[in-house]
Amino acid sequence: MQLSKKEYDVFEMLKKNNLVVFKAEDLVRLLRITKSDAYNRIKALKIKKGIKAIGKQRLALYDSSEMEIGAALHSPSYLSLWSALNYYGYSDQMPREVYFISPKYTKQFGRFRYIFVAKHKFFGYVLDGKVVIAEKEKVFIDSLLFPKYCGGMAEIEKCFTAAFSNLDKKKLVDFALKVKNKAVNRRLGCLLEKRNVSKNILTPLHKNIGKGYELYDPTLKKEGQLNKKWLLYMNDKQR
């Protein structure tokens, strides 16, 4: 792709300012050019496939991934849930939506969906290349908090089995307790006990399950046997 001096200046400006997503107004402001000049450069770069449109007004570099774009559209946020399970290779399902966790509420933007969480739940993420993504352990904590955004507990269990040998069990428990959600503690405890994890790992979870029963899979109907230890309706039909 051959670029003119003016088009090259756009790339240099985006790189210098670490802009994954931008608007024509950004070119005007940062390059100190007219709106007409900005739109002409944008038009030329679109033709040369240097940039692409994201919605009506936003633009991104042509080779930017959906995950990079999604994180840049709404900050702070990190990739998680079914999208992260697929990214790590635990799920062979490619969800239609790209899921992010964020402590700031916003509406869905195209395929990008931002799941709101309280600030104390927004942790456990890393930069993997150019992608801000949940740590492997945090992906599962987020998934147990929001099973409906991961295909339900059957899909989560399948992914958990695939990932199990690579997961830090103590970190899983620590992350679960930090989230402060009894349903997460119950579902994680059940998953770990099924895989014969030691009692000293399970005990902190069991001490924080609260009272009353909850659904193992909130995406399914209230049916099935009761797990009296973890206070769950085991309504997953696979069980």
N, C-alpha and C positions, 0 to 999 in steps of 0.2 A: 504494500500500500504506500504509494508516493504521496507525500503531503507538501502543500505549499508552506511558506514561512508562517503565514497567519494561522493555518490549520495546526501546524506543529506547536505554535504558541499556546493553543487551547490545551493540547495534551500536557505540555509542561506545566501549565497553570493548575490543571486538575491533579497532577502528580504532586506538585509542591504543596498544595492545600489539602491533599488527601481526600479529594471529593470523589466518591463512588457515584453518587447521584447528584445532579445539579440542574439548574434552570438557566434559561437565557439571561436572566437578570444577574446571575453569578458571573457570567462572562463580561457583561457590561461593567459590573462593579470592580472585578479583579483585574481585568485587562484594560480598563478605562477606554472602552470603545463604545460606539453608538449601538442602539438596538438593531438598527438595520445591518450593521457590520456583524453583530452577534448572530442574527438569524441567517445571514449569508454563509457564515462559517459552519453553522449547525447544518444547514441544507447540504453543503458540500461534503461534510463528514458523514452524514447519513448515507449519501450516495456511495461513498467509498467504504461504507461499513466500518467506519471508525467509531461511531456512536449509534445508539438506538434509543427510540422513544420508550418511556415508561409512563403509561397513562397519557394524559393530554398535555401536560406542561413539563414534566420531568424527563430527564435524559440520563443515560449512563454509557460508559465505555462499552463497546460492542461485545467484548469478550468477558465482561463481568458476569459472574454466576448469579443465579437467582438468590442464593443464600447471602452473597455479599450485598446485593441490591436490597433485599428485604431488611437486613440489619441496618443499612444506611437510611432507609426510608423512615424508620422510627427508632429513635435512640433515647435511653439505653434499651437494648434487647439482645437476646441470644437465641440461637437455633436450638430447638429441643423437641420433645414429644416424638410423634411418628416420624417426622422429618429427620431428626437426629438418629433415631433407631435405624433408619434406612442408610443414613450417611456413614454410620459406623459398621454397616454390613450385618447387623443383627436381624433386620427385617428385609424380606425380598419384595415387600409391597411398597409401591411408590404412591404416596398420598397425593390427591389432586391439589390440596392446599399445602403451603409451606408454613410451618408452625414456629412461632417465636414466643418466648416468655418476656414479659416486660412489666415493670412496676408503674408504668404510665399508660392510662387507658387511651386507646385510639380505635377507630373503626377499621374494618377489614379493607385492604387495598388490593384489588384484583385477587390473585391467588395467595397473597400474603395475609396471614391471620396472626394477630397478636393477642396472646392470652394474658390477661391481667392477673398479677399476683401482688400481695402485700410486700412491702419493702424487705421484711425479714425473710421472705422466701426467695428473694432475688440474689442468688449467690451460686458458687460452684460452676463457673464457666471459664473457658480458656480460649486463647487465640490459636486456631489450628490452620496454619497457612494464612489465608485471608479471611477465614470464617470464624466468627465468634460463636462458640458452641458450648453446650452443657458438657461438663465432664461426664465420663461414662456412668459413674455412679449417680450423678445428679439427673441424668436422663431418666433413669428408672424411678427416682423419687418424684420427678415431675409427672411421669407417666402414671404412677400410682395415685397421684393427686387428681389427674384428669384422664381417666381411662378412655373417655369418649373421643379424645383426640389422638388415640393410638390404636383404634380398632377393637377396643375392649380388652378384658383381662386374658382372653385366649391368646390374642396376639402378643400381649405383654409377656405372658408366661413363655411363649415360644422364643421370644427375644431374650428373655432372662436366662433360659436354658443355654442358648447360643453364647451368651456373654459370660456366664457364671464363673468360669475358670479365670477370667481376666479381671474380675471385679474385686475390689478391696472391701471385704465384708464389714469391717469395722467402720470404714468411711461411709458405707451405705447406711448403717445404723446411726452414725453421728449426723449425717445429712437429714435423715428422717426425723430425728429428734429436734433438729434445728428448725425444721419446717413447722413443727407444733401442730400436727394434724393427726387425730387418733385413727382416722380411716387409713391413712398412709402407714402408720405403725402396725395396724392390724394386717393389712394386705402384705406388707413386707415380711412381717413375722411369719405369716402363713407360708409365703413362698420360700423363705429360708429354712423353716422347720421341715418342709417337704424334702429339702435337699440335705437334711441331716447336719445342719450347721450346729456348732457347739452351743451349749446352754448359756455360757457366759456372754455370747454374742446376742442371744435372744432375750435374755433377762431384762436389759434396759428398755427394749421395745414393749415387752409384756407389762412392765410397770407403768406404761403410759398409753394404755388403750381405752381408758375411761370406762363408761357404763353404757348399757343398752346395746342393741344389735344394729349392724349396718350391712349393706349389700357388699358381697365380695366384688361383684361386677355391677356397677350402677347403670350400665347400659342395658341390662336385662331385667326381666320381671322378678318380683319378690317370690321366690320359690326355692326348693331344695332343702337340704339338711342344715342344721345349725352346727357351727363349729363353736363349741362352748368355751374353748380355751381362748380363741381370738375374737370371740363375739361377732361372728360373721354369718350371714345367710350365704351358704355356698351354692349360689345360683348359676354358676358356670356349668353348662351342660356337659362339658368334657369331663367333669369331675365325677 
